[in-house]
Amino acid sequence: MANYDQNDSLAFLKALYDNAINAVQAARTLPPALPASPPAGRTLILAFGKAAAAMAKVAETTLCGPLGGLAVTRYGHGGTIKTDAIEINYASHPVPDEASQNAARRMLDRAHACTEKDRLIALVSGGGSSLLALPAPGLTLVQKQDVVRHLLHSGADIAQINCVRKHLSAIKGGRLAAASGSQDIHTFIISDVPGDDPAAIASGPTIADPTTLNEARAVIARFGTPHEGTIQAILHDPANETPKPGTLPGQYSIIACAKDALDHAERFAMSKGWQIHNLGDRVEGEARNVGAAHAKIALKLQARGGEWLILSGGETTVTISNKNGCGGPNLEYLGGLALALKGAPGITALACDTDGIDGSGDNAGAIITPTTLARASVKDLNIMSALENNETYRFFAALDDLIITGPSLTNVNDFRAIAIWA
């Protein structure tokens, strides 16, 4: 890589991200997984999550026989997709709204209408937990919104949030499958959860739930909750326990996940001559702390010499201290990384959410370079202040270092790459 420079490394990182995203698109991963022959009756397609519109279109185009269905995705995540037999709806993420509730009711109604001759195909992707929100009896949507918002702002991880969501829900944790009159249920999943647990992805509406009311109560005990009396009453009612493994019909398949994106990126990078240090697809923790830890790894590899690429996926979290701040876990990761690298030459990095939206901004993520801190200083910007006030979006926007792609129509969580080229 003679004469390799900062611009070359940034172009490479952006191409790497594009290749990773292409590897986990529904158009590539769903067709070979779908059933080849139709059922005796109709096929009902229920799609939910940030990739729902894309998955629904692929299924409608690929499957044989009479079919119909319903899809719900995040506002803006349908692109220009048009379907004939599957109705596409939109709802809010990460906090559910009235449209989320309406979509959940309609999906339950569709599932109830399935007969034993019909086939139910669930197309699941990350974000479905918010997009299908039907509160348990005795709980209002506003109350559930308050609980989810509180957990998000308190630093609870996605598994903890989903555990509570399932036990406060009339549709999650296998309840959608339990409502179906069909025993022929197929669930195809694009995973955004580290470890790819099907019961955790979108809170598993068609997957039996191994978590318990007791575990949900433990999450609430740790992080607290608004409407405590109502929430405690629901979580102490045995009727709100979810269907357990071995009690539901059907089968599932993970058709795309973070490991697929990382593996594809690794092969692409190796073909360009890079040495790879793959940290895996299950990296979790406070975003800025993970960034600082990865800086130490990068500096150690740099000392060994050669051109190195550090890859990682998974989901980091952000503890919000400023509710009016703007940013996301990938920007906070990069902030922690830049701060710890201290402008070390020959190291650039990219961190993006594979759904195209990082946190509360309109960006997928951002990049850092050896000049990030110096350029920030000229503009009177301070990365430590940005991290402390959850204002990383404004920090990277001022440097023109945001990556804005729009919704990708897939979602396998975070994608991070650090290039060490000098």
ZIRAPE-V720217 format. One record per residue. N is the residue number from 1. RES is the residue in one small letter. OMEGA is omega in whole degrees, 0 to 359 (999 if undefined). BURIAL is + if it has 9 or more other ideal C-beta (glycine too) atoms within 8 Angstrom, else -. D_LAST is the distance of its C-alpha to the last C-alpha in Angstrom with 2 decimals. Layout:
# ZIRAPE-V720217
[[N RES OMEGA BURIAL D_LAST] [N RES OMEGA BURIAL D_LAST]]
This chain:
# ZIRAPE-V720217
[[1 m 180 - 9.41] [2 a 179 - 9.80] [3 n 177 - 9.76] [4 y 182 + 8.12] [5 d 184 - 8.31] [6 q 180 + 9.52] [7 n 177 - 12.86] [8 d 183 + 11.91] [9 s 179 + 10.36] [10 l 177 + 13.54] [11 a 178 - 15.79] [12 f 182 + 14.60] [13 l 179 + 15.23] [14 k 176 + 18.58] [15 a 178 + 19.58] [16 l 179 + 18.79] [17 y 179 + 21.09] [18 d 179 - 23.73] [19 n 179 + 23.81] [20 a 180 + 24.25] [21 i 180 + 27.06] [22 n 182 + 28.80] [23 a 185 + 28.97] [24 v 175 + 31.11] [25 q 181 + 33.49] [26 a 181 + 37.21] [27 a 180 - 37.90] [28 r 192 - 35.81] [29 t 186 + 36.71] [30 l 185 + 40.29] [31 p 181 - 42.47] [32 p 182 - 42.29] [33 a 186 - 43.15] [34 l 178 + 46.25] [35 p 184 - 49.76] [36 a 183 - 51.04] [37 s 181 - 54.70] [38 p 176 + 56.34] [39 p 177 + 58.51] [40 a 179 - 62.29] [41 g 181 - 62.05] [42 r 172 + 59.36] [43 t 175 + 55.64] [44 l 179 + 54.66] [45 i 175 + 51.01] [46 l 184 + 49.78] [47 a 180 + 46.17] [48 f 182 + 44.48] [49 g 183 + 40.98] [50 k 178 + 38.24] [51 a 189 + 38.21] [52 a 183 + 42.03] [53 a 179 + 42.73] [54 a 180 + 40.39] [55 m 179 + 41.72] [56 a 179 + 45.29] [57 k 180 + 44.93] [58 v 181 + 43.56] [59 a 180 + 46.37] [60 e 181 + 49.03] [61 t 189 - 47.92] [62 t 189 - 47.64] [63 l 177 + 50.59] [64 c 175 - 54.12] [65 g 180 - 57.38] [66 p 181 - 58.49] [67 l 175 + 55.94] [68 g 179 + 55.29] [69 g 186 + 53.34] [70 l 176 + 51.49] [71 a 174 + 47.84] [72 v 181 + 46.46] [73 t 181 + 42.97] [74 r 175 + 41.31] [75 y 178 - 42.36] [76 g 184 - 40.25] [77 h 175 + 38.92] [78 g 181 + 41.39] [79 g 178 - 39.90] [80 t 185 - 42.41] [81 i 175 + 43.55] [82 k 177 - 47.29] [83 t 181 + 49.33] [84 d 187 - 53.01] [85 a 181 - 54.19] [86 i 180 + 51.68] [87 e 180 - 51.93] [88 i 178 + 48.65] [89 n 182 + 48.88] [90 y 180 + 46.47] [91 a 189 + 46.15] [92 s 174 + 44.06] [93 h 12 + 40.93] [94 p 178 - 40.06] [95 v 185 + 43.56] [96 p 176 + 46.43] [97 d 182 + 49.06] [98 e 178 - 52.50] [99 a 176 + 51.08] [100 s 180 + 49.34] [101 q 179 + 52.74] [102 n 179 + 54.53] [103 a 180 + 52.08] [104 a 178 + 52.54] [105 r 182 + 56.32] [106 r 178 + 56.34] [107 m 176 + 54.17] [108 l 178 + 56.53] [109 d 179 - 59.46] [110 r 180 + 57.96] [111 a 178 + 57.33] [112 h 184 + 60.90] [113 a 178 - 62.23] [114 c 175 + 60.66] [115 t 181 - 63.28] [116 e 178 - 63.14] [117 k 184 - 62.82] [118 d 175 + 59.74] [119 r 175 + 56.06] [120 l 175 + 53.70] [121 i 176 + 50.05] [122 a 179 + 47.72] [123 l 194 + 44.34] [124 v 174 + 42.22] [125 s 182 + 38.88] [126 g 184 + 37.31] [127 g 182 + 39.11] [128 g 180 + 42.50] [129 s 179 + 43.41] [130 s 187 + 43.82] [131 l 172 + 45.06] [132 l 184 + 47.96] [133 a 175 + 49.62] [134 l 186 + 53.24] [135 p 175 + 54.20] [136 a 177 + 56.42] [137 p 180 - 60.10] [138 g 181 - 60.73] [139 l 177 + 57.32] [140 t 178 - 56.64] [141 l 179 + 53.54] [142 v 178 - 53.05] [143 q 179 + 53.24] [144 k 176 + 50.70] [145 q 180 + 48.37] [146 d 181 + 48.71] [147 v 181 + 47.86] [148 v 180 + 44.73] [149 r 179 + 43.54] [150 h 181 + 44.21] [151 l 178 + 42.25] [152 l 183 + 39.26] [153 h 183 - 39.26] [154 s 178 + 39.85] [155 g 175 + 36.67] [156 a 179 + 38.43] [157 d 187 + 36.25] [158 i 179 - 37.16] [159 a 179 + 39.13] [160 q 179 + 41.23] [161 i 182 + 41.89] [162 n 176 + 42.88] [163 c 179 + 45.19] [164 v 180 + 47.08] [165 r 184 + 47.05] [166 k 183 + 48.64] [167 h 172 + 51.43] [168 l 190 + 52.18] [169 s 174 + 52.35] [170 a 183 + 55.05] [171 i 185 + 52.68] [172 k 175 + 49.58] [173 g 178 + 49.35] [174 g 185 + 51.22] [175 r 177 + 54.01] [176 l 177 + 53.39] [177 a 181 + 53.89] [178 a 181 + 56.88] [179 a 187 - 58.46] [180 s 173 + 58.32] [181 g 180 + 61.44] [182 s 172 + 59.36] [183 q 182 - 58.31] [184 d 186 + 56.01] [185 i 178 + 52.85] [186 h 179 + 49.36] [187 t 179 + 46.28] [188 f 194 + 42.99] [189 i 163 + 40.00] [190 i 192 + 36.54] [191 s 172 + 35.20] [192 d 185 + 33.34] [193 v 175 + 34.14] [194 p 183 + 31.96] [195 g 174 - 33.90] [196 d 176 + 35.76] [197 d 184 - 39.14] [198 p 179 + 41.51] [199 a 181 + 43.80] [200 a 185 + 41.10] [201 i 185 + 39.80] [202 a 182 + 41.80] [203 s 168 + 44.00] [204 g 179 + 45.44] [205 p 179 + 48.59] [206 t 184 + 49.45] [207 i 177 + 48.08] [208 a 190 + 50.09] [209 d 178 + 48.76] [210 p 180 - 48.20] [211 t 189 + 47.76] [212 t 173 - 50.90] [213 l 180 + 52.74] [214 n 178 - 52.26] [215 e 177 + 48.44] [216 a 178 + 48.70] [217 r 179 + 50.90] [218 a 177 - 48.33] [219 v 179 + 45.64] [220 i 179 + 48.15] [221 a 182 - 49.09] [222 r 189 - 45.48] [223 f 184 + 44.56] [224 g 180 - 48.03] [225 t 166 + 49.41] [226 p 179 - 51.52] [227 h 190 + 54.98] [228 e 181 + 55.05] [229 g 179 - 58.65] [230 t 182 + 58.25] [231 i 179 + 54.99] [232 q 179 + 56.41] [233 a 180 + 59.55] [234 i 183 + 57.66] [235 l 174 + 55.40] [236 h 179 - 58.51] [237 d 182 - 60.40] [238 p 179 - 60.29] [239 a 181 - 60.86] [240 n 172 + 57.29] [241 e 184 - 55.80] [242 t 175 + 53.78] [243 p 185 + 54.59] [244 k 180 + 53.26] [245 p 181 - 51.76] [246 g 184 - 54.49] [247 t 184 - 56.54] [248 l 175 + 55.05] [249 p 170 - 55.19] [250 g 180 + 52.31] [251 q 181 - 48.98] [252 y 176 + 45.38] [253 s 172 + 42.19] [254 i 185 + 38.56] [255 i 177 + 37.45] [256 a 182 + 33.91] [257 c 182 + 31.72] [258 a 180 + 28.25] [259 k 178 + 27.62] [260 d 180 + 28.41] [261 a 180 + 25.84] [262 l 179 + 23.09] [263 d 180 + 24.23] [264 h 178 + 24.22] [265 a 180 + 20.70] [266 e 179 + 19.55] [267 r 179 - 21.36] [268 f 182 + 19.99] [269 a 180 + 16.32] [270 m 179 + 17.16] [271 s 178 - 18.86] [272 k 175 - 15.68] [273 g 181 - 13.97] [274 w 167 + 12.20] [275 q 189 - 13.03] [276 i 169 + 15.07] [277 h 186 + 16.01] [278 n 181 + 19.12] [279 l 175 + 20.87] [280 g 188 + 23.90] [281 d 183 + 26.13] [282 r 181 - 28.10] [283 v 180 + 25.87] [284 e 179 + 28.29] [285 g 177 + 28.84] [286 e 192 + 28.70] [287 a 184 + 25.86] [288 r 179 + 24.41] [289 n 176 + 24.66] [290 v 177 + 22.89] [291 g 179 + 19.98] [292 a 179 + 19.90] [293 a 180 + 20.11] [294 h 176 + 17.20] [295 a 179 + 15.03] [296 k 178 + 15.99] [297 i 181 + 15.07] [298 a 181 + 11.53] [299 l 177 + 11.09] [300 k 178 - 12.85] [301 l 179 + 10.81] [302 q 180 + 7.52] [303 a 179 - 9.90] [304 r 180 - 10.91] [305 g 180 - 7.92] [306 g 181 - 7.35] [307 e 185 + 6.95] [308 w 173 + 9.28] [309 l 176 + 11.74] [310 i 179 + 14.17] [311 l 173 + 17.52] [312 s 175 + 20.67] [313 g 182 + 24.06] [314 g 183 + 27.28] [315 e 174 + 28.78] [316 t 182 + 28.07] [317 t 178 + 30.78] [318 v 172 + 31.34] [319 t 187 - 34.16] [320 i 176 + 35.69] [321 s 180 - 37.03] [322 n 184 - 37.55] [323 k 177 - 39.50] [324 n 180 - 39.06] [325 g 180 + 35.26] [326 c 181 + 33.11] [327 g 180 + 29.99] [328 g 185 + 29.16] [329 p 180 + 27.34] [330 n 177 + 24.13] [331 l 178 + 23.95] [332 e 174 + 24.83] [333 y 181 + 22.18] [334 l 176 + 19.52] [335 g 177 + 21.27] [336 g 179 + 21.12] [337 l 181 + 17.44] [338 a 181 + 16.62] [339 l 182 + 19.08] [340 a 179 + 17.68] [341 l 176 + 13.99] [342 k 177 - 15.48] [343 g 179 + 12.99] [344 a 181 + 9.95] [345 p 172 - 7.11] [346 g 179 - 4.35] [347 i 174 + 7.25] [348 t 183 + 10.17] [349 a 175 + 13.38] [350 l 173 + 16.78] [351 a 184 + 20.04] [352 c 169 + 23.32] [353 d 185 + 26.80] [354 t 175 + 27.75] [355 d 178 + 31.14] [356 g 181 + 29.65] [357 i 179 + 30.89] [358 d 176 + 29.17] [359 g 188 + 31.90] [360 s 182 - 34.22] [361 g 177 + 32.33] [362 d 185 - 32.22] [363 n 173 + 28.50] [364 a 182 + 26.77] [365 g 182 + 23.91] [366 a 175 + 21.05] [367 i 168 + 17.34] [368 i 180 + 15.26] [369 t 176 + 12.37] [370 p 182 + 11.03] [371 t 185 - 14.28] [372 t 184 + 16.66] [373 l 180 + 18.42] [374 a 179 - 18.72] [375 r 177 + 20.21] [376 a 181 + 22.44] [377 s 179 - 23.72] [378 v 181 - 24.79] [379 k 180 - 26.79] [380 d 176 - 28.23] [381 l 181 + 26.73] [382 n 184 - 26.08] [383 i 179 + 24.22] [384 m 178 - 26.30] [385 s 179 - 29.43] [386 a 178 + 28.40] [387 l 182 + 27.94] [388 e 183 - 31.18] [389 n 181 + 33.09] [390 n 181 + 31.59] [391 e 183 + 30.68] [392 t 178 + 27.14] [393 y 181 + 28.28] [394 r 178 + 29.33] [395 f 184 + 26.15] [396 f 176 + 23.87] [397 a 180 - 26.59] [398 a 178 + 26.70] [399 l 184 + 23.01] [400 d 183 - 23.65] [401 d 175 + 21.04] [402 l 170 + 23.58] [403 i 182 + 23.65] [404 i 183 - 27.31] [405 t 192 - 28.48] [406 g 180 - 32.01] [407 p 183 + 33.45] [408 s 183 + 31.96] [409 l 168 + 35.28] [410 t 182 + 33.73] [411 n 174 + 32.50] [412 v 176 + 30.59] [413 n 191 + 29.26] [414 d 175 + 25.73] [415 f 183 + 22.56] [416 r 179 + 19.22] [417 a 177 + 15.71] [418 i 180 + 12.38] [419 a 178 + 9.27] [420 i 193 + 6.10] [421 w 178 + 3.80] [422 a 999 - 0.00]]
